[in-house]
């Protein structure tokens, strides 16, 4: 029973992180922490590292904290929570940083309907360089309107 519940918590956490990505992006990154996110929209530096990458570090710390607490206490579902956040972070990194922004040169020739839709949706978001008017959505669940033939 504990295994089944752990799997459900893991999957639920992964799904909830899509909401958290949308919420954080809309209200935090394009809100009071725009100073960390703006270099993602307008490159004003020559570094591979962006100030925006601090958001990855924040969620990594949250994930590691759940895992460490689970390892050292009876908070057993911290494993599922921590690994759910970690799995979402890995998926987000592959889709957003590797596939869309090509921070590593993989998946350059992917051209199926899903790939085109994700790229199209992200391009709409990045057409605005400022804090305002940036359409926000999760990275794995993209609105259907972007998946045109």
KELUM-97859 format. One record per residue: y, x, z of N, C-alpha, C in turn; chain. Coordinates in Angstrom, 1 decimal. Layout:
    nc2    nc1    nc3   cac2   cac1   cac3    cc2    cc1    cc3 chain
      Y      X      Z      Y      X      Z      Y      X      Z     A
...
***
This chain:
    nc2    nc1    nc3   cac2   cac1   cac3    cc2    cc1    cc3 chain
   -1.2    0.8    0.0    0.0    0.0    0.0    1.3    0.9    0.0     A
    1.2    2.0    0.8    2.4    2.9    0.8    2.7    3.5   -0.5     A
    1.6    3.8   -1.3    1.8    4.4   -2.6    2.4    3.4   -3.6     A
    2.0    2.2   -3.6    2.5    1.1   -4.4    4.0    0.9   -4.1     A
    4.3    0.8   -2.8    5.7    0.6   -2.3    6.5    1.8   -2.7     A
    6.0    3.0   -2.6    6.7    4.2   -3.0    7.1    4.2   -4.5     A
    6.1    3.8   -5.3    6.3    3.7   -6.8    7.4    2.6   -7.1     A
    7.4    1.5   -6.4    8.4    0.5   -6.6    9.8    1.0   -6.2     A
    9.8    1.7   -5.0   11.1    2.2   -4.6   11.6    3.3   -5.6     A
   10.7    4.1   -6.1   11.1    5.1   -7.1   11.7    4.5   -8.3     A
   11.0    3.5   -8.9   11.4    2.8  -10.1   12.7    2.0   -9.8     A
   12.8    1.4   -8.7   14.0    0.6   -8.3   15.2    1.6   -8.2     A
   15.0    2.7   -7.6   16.1    3.7   -7.4   16.5    4.2   -8.8     A
   15.5    4.5   -9.7   15.9    5.0  -11.0   16.7    3.9  -11.7     A
   16.3    2.7  -11.6   17.1    1.6  -12.3   18.5    1.4  -11.6     A
   18.5    1.5  -10.3   19.8    1.4   -9.6   20.8    2.5  -10.0     A
   20.3    3.6  -10.3   21.1    4.8  -10.6   21.8    4.5  -12.0     A
   21.3    3.7  -12.8   22.0    3.3  -14.0   23.3    2.5  -13.7     A
   23.2    1.6  -12.7   24.4    0.9  -12.2   25.3    1.9  -11.5     A
   24.8    2.8  -10.7   25.6    3.8  -10.0   26.4    4.7  -11.0     A
   25.7    5.1  -12.1   26.4    5.9  -13.2   27.5    5.1  -13.8     A
   27.3    3.8  -14.1   28.4    3.0  -14.6   29.5    2.9  -13.6     A
   29.2    2.5  -12.4   30.2    2.3  -11.3   31.0    3.6  -11.0     A
   30.3    4.7  -10.8   30.9    5.9  -10.6   31.8    6.3  -11.7     A
   31.3    6.2  -12.9   32.1    6.5  -14.1   33.4    5.7  -14.2     A
   33.3    4.4  -14.0   34.4    3.5  -14.2   35.4    3.6  -13.1     A
   35.0    3.6  -11.8   35.9    3.5  -10.7   36.2    4.8  -10.0     A
   35.3    5.8  -10.2   35.6    7.1   -9.5   36.0    8.2  -10.5     A
   35.3    8.4  -11.6   35.6    9.4  -12.6   36.9    9.0  -13.3     A
   37.0    7.7  -13.7   38.2    7.3  -14.4   39.2    6.6  -13.4     A
   39.0    6.9  -12.1   39.8    6.5  -11.0   40.4    7.6  -10.2     A
   40.1    7.7   -8.9   40.7    8.6   -8.1   40.3   10.1   -8.2     A
   39.1   10.3   -8.9   38.7   11.7   -9.2   38.8   12.0  -10.7     A
   39.7   11.4  -11.3   40.0   11.7  -12.8   40.3   13.2  -12.9     A
   40.9   13.9  -11.9   41.2   15.3  -12.0   39.9   16.1  -12.3     A
   38.8   15.7  -11.8   37.5   16.4  -12.0   36.9   16.0  -13.4     A
   37.2   14.8  -13.8   36.5   14.3  -15.0   37.2   14.5  -16.3     A
   38.6   14.7  -16.2   39.4   14.7  -17.5   39.0   15.9  -18.4     A
   38.5   17.0  -17.9   38.1   18.1  -18.8   36.9   17.7  -19.6     A
   36.2   16.7  -19.3   35.1   16.2  -20.1   35.6   15.5  -21.3     A
   36.7   14.8  -21.2   37.3   14.1  -22.3   38.2   15.0  -23.2     A
   38.8   15.9  -22.6   39.7   16.8  -23.3   39.5   18.3  -22.8     A
   38.9   19.0  -23.7   38.6   20.4  -23.4   39.8   21.2  -23.3     A
   40.2   21.6  -22.1   41.3   22.5  -21.9   40.9   23.8  -21.3     A
   39.7   24.2  -21.6   39.2   25.5  -21.0   38.2   26.1  -22.0     A
   37.8   27.3  -21.8   36.8   28.0  -22.6   35.5   28.1  -21.9     A
   35.4   27.7  -20.7   34.2   27.8  -19.9   33.1   26.8  -20.3     A
   31.8   27.2  -20.2   30.7   26.3  -20.4   30.7   25.3  -19.3     A
   31.0   25.7  -18.1   31.0   24.8  -16.9   32.3   24.0  -17.0     A
   32.1   22.7  -16.7   33.3   21.8  -16.6   33.4   21.3  -15.1     A
   34.7   21.0  -14.8   34.9   20.5  -13.4   34.1   19.2  -13.3     A
   33.9   18.5  -14.3   33.1   17.2  -14.4   31.7   17.5  -13.8     A
   31.2   18.7  -13.9   29.8   19.0  -13.5   29.6   18.9  -12.0     A
   30.7   18.8  -11.2   30.6   18.6   -9.8   30.0   17.3   -9.5     A
   30.1   16.3  -10.4   29.4   15.0  -10.1   27.9   15.2  -10.1     A
   27.4   16.1  -11.0   25.9   16.4  -11.0   25.5   17.0   -9.7     A
   26.4   17.9   -9.2   26.1   18.6   -7.9   26.1   17.6   -6.8     A
   27.0   16.6   -6.8   27.1   15.6   -5.7   25.8   14.8   -5.7     A
   25.3   14.3   -6.8   24.1   13.5   -6.8   22.8   14.4   -6.5     A
   22.9   15.7   -6.9   21.8   16.6   -6.5   21.7   16.8   -5.0     A
   22.8   16.9   -4.4   22.9   17.0   -2.9   22.3   15.7   -2.3     A
   22.7   14.6   -2.8   22.2   13.3   -2.2   20.7   13.2   -2.4     A
   20.2   13.6   -3.6   18.8   13.6   -3.8   18.0   14.5   -2.9     A
   18.5   15.7   -2.8   17.8   16.7   -2.0   17.9   16.3   -0.5     A
   19.0   15.7   -0.1   19.1   15.2    1.3   18.0   14.2    1.6     A
   17.8   13.2    0.8   16.8   12.2    1.0   15.4   12.9    1.1     A
   15.1   13.9    0.2   13.8   14.5    0.2   13.7   15.4    1.5     A
   14.7   16.1    1.9   14.6   16.9    3.1   14.5   16.1    4.3     A
   15.2   14.9    4.4   15.0   14.1    5.6   13.6   13.5    5.6     A
   13.1   13.1    4.5   11.7   12.5    4.4   10.7   13.6    4.8     A
   11.0   14.8    4.5   10.0   15.9    4.8   10.0   16.2    6.3     A
   11.2   16.0    7.0   11.3   16.4    8.4   11.3   15.2    9.4     A
   11.1   14.0    8.9   11.2   12.8    9.8   10.1   11.8    9.3     A
   10.1   10.6    9.9    9.2    9.5    9.5    9.9    8.7    8.4     A
   11.0    9.1    7.9   11.7    8.3    6.8   10.9    8.6    5.5     A
    9.7    8.1    5.4    8.8    8.4    4.3    9.3    7.9    2.9     A
   10.1    6.9    2.9   10.6    6.4    1.6   11.7    7.2    1.1     A
   12.2    8.2    1.8   13.2    9.1    1.4   12.7    9.9    0.2     A
   11.3   10.2    0.2   10.7   10.9   -1.0   11.0   10.1   -2.3     A
   10.7    8.8   -2.2   10.8    7.9   -3.4   12.3    7.8   -3.8     A
   13.2    7.7   -2.8   14.6    7.6   -3.1   15.1    8.9   -3.7     A
   14.8   10.0   -3.1   15.2   11.3   -3.6   14.7   11.6   -5.0     A
   13.4   11.4   -5.2   12.8   11.7   -6.5   13.3   10.7   -7.6     A
   13.6    9.4   -7.2   14.2    8.5   -8.1   15.5    8.9   -8.6     A
   16.4    9.4   -7.7   17.7    9.9   -8.1   17.5   11.2   -8.9     A
   16.6   12.0   -8.6   16.3   13.2   -9.4   15.9   12.9  -10.8     A
   14.9   12.0  -10.9   14.4   11.6  -12.2   15.6   11.0  -13.1     A
   16.4   10.2  -12.5   17.5    9.7  -13.3   18.5   10.8  -13.7     A
   18.7   11.7  -12.8   19.6   12.8  -13.1   19.1   13.7  -14.3     A
   17.8   13.9  -14.3   17.1   14.6  -15.4   17.3   13.8  -16.7     A
   17.0   12.5  -16.6   17.1   11.7  -17.8   18.6   11.7  -18.3     A
   19.5   11.5  -17.4   20.9   11.5  -17.8   21.3   12.8  -18.4     A
   20.9   13.9  -17.8   21.2   15.3  -18.3   20.7   15.4  -19.8     A
   19.4   15.0  -20.0   18.9   15.1  -21.4   19.6   14.3  -22.3     A
   19.9   13.0  -22.0   20.6   12.1  -22.9   22.1   12.5  -23.1     A
   22.8   12.7  -22.0   24.2   12.9  -22.1   24.6   14.3  -22.5     A
   24.1   15.3  -21.7   24.6   16.7  -21.9   23.8   17.4  -23.1     A
   22.6   17.1  -23.2   21.8   17.8  -24.3   21.9   17.1  -25.6     A
   21.5   15.8  -25.5   21.4   15.0  -26.8   22.8   14.7  -27.3     A
   23.7   14.1  -26.5   25.0   13.6  -27.0   26.0   14.8  -27.2     A
   26.2   15.5  -26.1   27.2   16.6  -26.2   26.8   17.9  -26.6     A
   25.5   18.1  -26.8   24.9   19.3  -27.4   25.3   20.6  -26.6     A
   25.3   20.4  -25.3   25.5   21.6  -24.5   24.4   22.7  -24.7     A
   23.3   22.2  -25.0   22.2   23.0  -25.4   21.8   22.5  -26.8     A
   21.5   23.3  -27.7   21.3   22.9  -29.1   19.9   22.4  -29.4     A
   19.5   21.3  -28.7   18.2   20.6  -28.9   18.5   19.2  -29.5     A
   17.6   18.6  -30.1   17.7   17.2  -30.6   18.8   17.0  -31.6     A
   19.3   18.0  -32.3   20.4   17.9  -33.2   20.1   17.0  -34.4     A
   18.9   16.9  -34.8   18.5   16.1  -36.0   18.0   14.7  -35.7     A
   18.0   14.3  -34.4   17.5   13.0  -34.1   18.4   12.0  -34.7     A
   17.8   11.1  -35.5   18.6   10.1  -36.2   17.9    8.7  -36.3     A
   17.2    8.3  -35.2   16.6    7.0  -35.2   17.6    6.0  -34.7     A
   17.2    4.7  -34.7   18.1    3.7  -34.3   18.7    3.8  -32.9     A
   17.8    4.3  -32.0   18.3    4.5  -30.6   19.3    5.6  -30.5     A
   19.0    6.7  -31.2   19.8    7.9  -31.2   21.2    7.6  -31.8     A
   21.2    6.9  -32.9   22.5    6.5  -33.5   23.3    5.5  -32.6     A
   22.6    4.6  -31.9   23.3    3.7  -31.0   23.9    4.4  -29.8     A
   23.2    5.3  -29.2   23.7    6.0  -28.1   24.9    6.9  -28.5     A
   24.8    7.5  -29.6   25.9    8.4  -30.0   27.1    7.5  -30.4     A
   26.9    6.4  -31.0   28.0    5.5  -31.4   28.7    5.0  -30.1     A
   27.9    4.5  -29.2   28.5    4.0  -27.9   29.3    5.1  -27.2     A
   28.8    6.3  -27.2   29.5    7.4  -26.5   30.7    7.8  -27.2     A
   30.7    7.7  -28.5   31.9    8.1  -29.3   33.0    7.1  -29.0     A
   32.7    5.8  -28.9   33.7    4.8  -28.6   34.3    5.1  -27.2     A
   33.5    5.5  -26.3   34.0    5.9  -25.0   35.0    7.1  -25.1     A
   34.7    8.0  -25.8   35.4    9.3  -25.9   36.6    9.2  -26.9     A
   36.8    8.1  -27.6   38.0    8.0  -28.5   39.3    7.9  -27.7     A
   39.2    7.6  -26.4   40.4    7.6  -25.5   40.3    8.9  -24.7     A
   41.4    9.7  -24.8   41.3   11.0  -24.1   41.9   10.8  -22.7     A
   42.6    9.7  -22.4   43.2    9.6  -21.1   42.3    8.8  -20.1     A
   42.9    8.6  -18.9   42.2    8.0  -17.8   42.0    6.5  -18.1     A
   42.9    5.8  -18.8   42.8    4.4  -19.0   42.0    4.1  -20.3     A
   41.6    2.9  -20.4   41.0    2.3  -21.6   39.6    2.9  -22.0     A
   39.0    3.7  -21.2   37.7    4.3  -21.5   36.6    3.3  -21.2     A
   36.0    2.7  -22.3   34.9    1.7  -22.1   33.8    2.5  -21.3     A
   33.3    1.9  -20.3   32.3    2.5  -19.5   31.0    1.7  -19.5     A
   29.9    2.4  -19.6   28.6    1.8  -19.5   27.6    2.9  -19.0     A
   26.4    2.5  -18.7   25.4    3.5  -18.3   25.0    4.3  -19.5     A
   24.2    5.3  -19.2   23.9    6.2  -20.3   22.5    5.9  -20.9     A
   21.6    5.3  -20.2   20.3    5.0  -20.7   20.2    3.5  -21.3     A
   21.0    2.6  -20.7   21.0    1.2  -21.2   22.4    1.1  -21.8     A
   22.4    1.1  -23.1   23.6    1.0  -23.9   23.7   -0.5  -24.5     A
   24.9   -1.1  -24.5   25.0   -2.4  -25.0   24.4   -2.5  -26.4     A
   23.8   -3.6  -26.7   23.0   -3.9  -27.9   23.9   -3.8  -29.1     A
   25.2   -4.1  -29.0   26.1   -4.1  -30.2   26.2   -2.8  -30.9     A
   25.9   -1.7  -30.2   26.0   -0.4  -30.8   24.7    0.0  -31.6     A
   23.7   -0.8  -31.6   22.5   -0.5  -32.3   22.4   -1.3  -33.6     A
   23.2   -0.8  -34.6   23.3   -1.4  -35.9   22.4   -0.6  -36.8     A
   22.0   -1.2  -37.8   21.1   -0.5  -38.8   22.0    0.3  -39.7     A
***
